[in-house]
């Protein structure tokens, strides 16, 4: 007997739910077996051969509990703040390294002098220069 794994996966993707939440009508399994495209699955969903299993009570309450925890101020402790700070620092490091390597390349090519490179590095560190376009504009100004 052919398994309905592919049909289950397609139906889950079309309905935007998990694989375990897909329900097949036992009387129409032969039609479902023949469905091999997304459009076939969509038509079967409209006909009612494939549907979504109802949400159990426990999972329905989970969203409300999450909202309650947020309202009470949970999930805003030092651990959460550390994660945010770490992510911001990593983004800053990636950005500043790219800018500094670009400045180094410009200095090596002789487009800017050593003093200009130092000044531009300081501006990048201060956050005045945010990208390569800003560097080009500052070079024209200097």
SETOR-238132 format. One record per residue (C-alpha): x, y, z; chain; residue number from 1; residue in one letter. Coordinates in nm, 2 decimals. Example, Ala and Ser with C-alpha at 12.3 -4.5 7.8 and 13.67 -1.06 7.14 Angstrom:
REM residues 2
(pator (1.23, -0.45, 0.78), "A", 1, "A")
(pator (1.37, -0.11, 0.71), "A", 2, "S")
END
This chain:
REM residues 142
(pator (0.00, 0.00, 0.00), "A", 1, "X")
(pator (0.13, 0.35, -0.09), "A", 2, "X")
(pator (0.20, 0.58, 0.20), "A", 3, "X")
(pator (0.05, 0.93, 0.20), "A", 4, "X")
(pator (0.37, 1.10, 0.33), "A", 5, "X")
(pator (0.41, 1.33, 0.03), "A", 6, "X")
(pator (0.04, 1.42, 0.02), "A", 7, "X")
(pator (0.05, 1.49, 0.40), "A", 8, "X")
(pator (0.36, 1.71, 0.35), "A", 9, "X")
(pator (0.21, 1.91, 0.07), "A", 10, "X")
(pator (-0.12, 1.95, 0.26), "A", 11, "X")
(pator (0.07, 2.07, 0.56), "A", 12, "X")
(pator (0.26, 2.33, 0.35), "A", 13, "X")
(pator (-0.06, 2.45, 0.18), "A", 14, "X")
(pator (-0.26, 2.49, 0.50), "A", 15, "X")
(pator (0.05, 2.62, 0.69), "A", 16, "X")
(pator (0.02, 2.37, 0.98), "A", 17, "X")
(pator (0.23, 2.08, 1.11), "A", 18, "X")
(pator (0.23, 1.73, 0.96), "A", 19, "X")
(pator (0.04, 1.58, 1.26), "A", 20, "X")
(pator (-0.25, 1.83, 1.22), "A", 21, "X")
(pator (-0.34, 1.71, 0.87), "A", 22, "X")
(pator (-0.66, 1.49, 0.85), "A", 23, "X")
(pator (-0.75, 1.27, 0.56), "A", 24, "X")
(pator (-1.10, 1.15, 0.50), "A", 25, "X")
(pator (-1.08, 0.77, 0.53), "A", 26, "X")
(pator (-1.35, 0.72, 0.26), "A", 27, "X")
(pator (-1.16, 0.93, 0.00), "A", 28, "X")
(pator (-0.81, 0.79, 0.04), "A", 29, "X")
(pator (-0.80, 0.67, -0.32), "A", 30, "X")
(pator (-0.85, 1.02, -0.45), "A", 31, "X")
(pator (-0.59, 1.15, -0.21), "A", 32, "X")
(pator (-0.33, 0.89, -0.33), "A", 33, "X")
(pator (-0.37, 1.02, -0.68), "A", 34, "X")
(pator (-0.30, 1.38, -0.59), "A", 35, "X")
(pator (0.06, 1.46, -0.66), "A", 36, "X")
(pator (0.06, 1.84, -0.71), "A", 37, "X")
(pator (-0.01, 2.13, -0.49), "A", 38, "X")
(pator (-0.31, 2.23, -0.70), "A", 39, "X")
(pator (-0.46, 1.88, -0.66), "A", 40, "X")
(pator (-0.41, 1.90, -0.28), "A", 41, "X")
(pator (-0.57, 2.25, -0.28), "A", 42, "X")
(pator (-0.88, 2.12, -0.46), "A", 43, "X")
(pator (-0.91, 1.83, -0.22), "A", 44, "X")
(pator (-0.89, 2.08, 0.07), "A", 45, "X")
(pator (-1.18, 2.28, -0.08), "A", 46, "X")
(pator (-1.38, 1.96, -0.13), "A", 47, "X")
(pator (-1.33, 1.86, 0.23), "A", 48, "X")
(pator (-1.13, 1.54, 0.17), "A", 49, "X")
(pator (-0.83, 1.70, 0.35), "A", 50, "X")
(pator (-0.88, 1.92, 0.65), "A", 51, "X")
(pator (-0.71, 2.05, 0.97), "A", 52, "X")
(pator (-0.75, 1.86, 1.30), "A", 53, "X")
(pator (-0.90, 2.08, 1.57), "A", 54, "X")
(pator (-0.67, 2.25, 1.82), "A", 55, "X")
(pator (-0.67, 2.08, 2.16), "A", 56, "X")
(pator (-0.76, 2.29, 2.47), "A", 57, "X")
(pator (-0.41, 2.28, 2.61), "A", 58, "X")
(pator (-0.25, 2.44, 2.31), "A", 59, "X")
(pator (-0.53, 2.69, 2.28), "A", 60, "X")
(pator (-0.45, 2.81, 2.63), "A", 61, "X")
(pator (-0.08, 2.83, 2.56), "A", 62, "X")
(pator (-0.11, 3.16, 2.36), "A", 63, "X")
(pator (-0.31, 3.32, 2.65), "A", 64, "X")
(pator (-0.05, 3.20, 2.90), "A", 65, "X")
(pator (0.23, 3.35, 2.69), "A", 66, "X")
(pator (0.04, 3.68, 2.68), "A", 67, "X")
(pator (-0.01, 3.67, 3.05), "A", 68, "X")
(pator (0.36, 3.61, 3.12), "A", 69, "X")
(pator (0.45, 3.90, 2.90), "A", 70, "X")
(pator (0.20, 4.12, 3.07), "A", 71, "X")
(pator (0.34, 4.03, 3.41), "A", 72, "X")
(pator (0.69, 4.13, 3.29), "A", 73, "X")
(pator (0.83, 3.78, 3.25), "A", 74, "X")
(pator (1.11, 3.71, 2.99), "A", 75, "X")
(pator (1.26, 4.06, 3.04), "A", 76, "X")
(pator (1.54, 3.96, 3.28), "A", 77, "X")
(pator (1.91, 4.00, 3.25), "A", 78, "X")
(pator (1.95, 3.68, 3.04), "A", 79, "X")
(pator (1.73, 3.82, 2.77), "A", 80, "X")
(pator (1.92, 4.15, 2.78), "A", 81, "X")
(pator (2.25, 3.97, 2.75), "A", 82, "X")
(pator (2.14, 3.79, 2.44), "A", 83, "X")
(pator (2.03, 4.12, 2.28), "A", 84, "X")
(pator (2.35, 4.30, 2.37), "A", 85, "X")
(pator (2.56, 4.01, 2.23), "A", 86, "X")
(pator (2.37, 4.01, 1.90), "A", 87, "X")
(pator (2.41, 4.39, 1.86), "A", 88, "X")
(pator (2.78, 4.36, 1.94), "A", 89, "X")
(pator (2.83, 4.08, 1.68), "A", 90, "X")
(pator (2.65, 4.29, 1.42), "A", 91, "X")
(pator (2.87, 4.59, 1.50), "A", 92, "X")
(pator (3.19, 4.38, 1.48), "A", 93, "X")
(pator (3.09, 4.25, 1.14), "A", 94, "X")
(pator (3.01, 4.60, 1.01), "A", 95, "X")
(pator (3.32, 4.77, 1.15), "A", 96, "X")
(pator (3.56, 4.49, 1.03), "A", 97, "X")
(pator (3.42, 4.53, 0.67), "A", 98, "X")
(pator (3.46, 4.91, 0.69), "A", 99, "X")
(pator (3.81, 4.89, 0.83), "A", 100, "X")
(pator (3.92, 4.63, 0.56), "A", 101, "X")
(pator (3.78, 4.86, 0.29), "A", 102, "X")
(pator (3.97, 5.16, 0.44), "A", 103, "X")
(pator (4.29, 4.95, 0.45), "A", 104, "X")
(pator (4.24, 4.86, 0.08), "A", 105, "X")
(pator (4.19, 5.22, -0.02), "A", 106, "X")
(pator (4.51, 5.32, 0.17), "A", 107, "X")
(pator (4.70, 5.03, 0.00), "A", 108, "X")
(pator (4.59, 5.15, -0.34), "A", 109, "X")
(pator (4.70, 5.51, -0.26), "A", 110, "X")
(pator (4.35, 5.66, -0.29), "A", 111, "X")
(pator (4.37, 5.80, 0.07), "A", 112, "X")
(pator (4.66, 5.90, 0.29), "A", 113, "X")
(pator (4.75, 5.75, 0.62), "A", 114, "X")
(pator (4.61, 6.05, 0.81), "A", 115, "X")
(pator (4.28, 6.04, 0.62), "A", 116, "X")
(pator (4.25, 5.67, 0.69), "A", 117, "X")
(pator (4.30, 5.73, 1.07), "A", 118, "X")
(pator (4.03, 6.00, 1.06), "A", 119, "X")
(pator (3.79, 5.78, 0.87), "A", 120, "X")
(pator (3.85, 5.49, 1.11), "A", 121, "X")
(pator (3.76, 5.71, 1.40), "A", 122, "X")
(pator (3.44, 5.83, 1.23), "A", 123, "X")
(pator (3.35, 5.47, 1.16), "A", 124, "X")
(pator (3.40, 5.37, 1.52), "A", 125, "X")
(pator (3.19, 5.67, 1.63), "A", 126, "X")
(pator (2.91, 5.55, 1.41), "A", 127, "X")
(pator (2.91, 5.86, 1.18), "A", 128, "X")
(pator (3.02, 5.63, 0.89), "A", 129, "X")
(pator (2.78, 5.34, 0.85), "A", 130, "X")
(pator (2.86, 5.20, 0.51), "A", 131, "X")
(pator (3.10, 5.22, 0.21), "A", 132, "X")
(pator (2.89, 5.50, 0.05), "A", 133, "X")
(pator (2.94, 5.72, 0.36), "A", 134, "X")
(pator (3.32, 5.65, 0.32), "A", 135, "X")
(pator (3.31, 5.77, -0.04), "A", 136, "X")
(pator (3.12, 6.08, 0.05), "A", 137, "X")
(pator (3.36, 6.17, 0.34), "A", 138, "X")
(pator (3.66, 6.12, 0.11), "A", 139, "X")
(pator (3.51, 6.37, -0.13), "A", 140, "X")
(pator (3.46, 6.62, 0.16), "A", 141, "X")
(pator (3.81, 6.57, 0.29), "A", 142, "X")
END
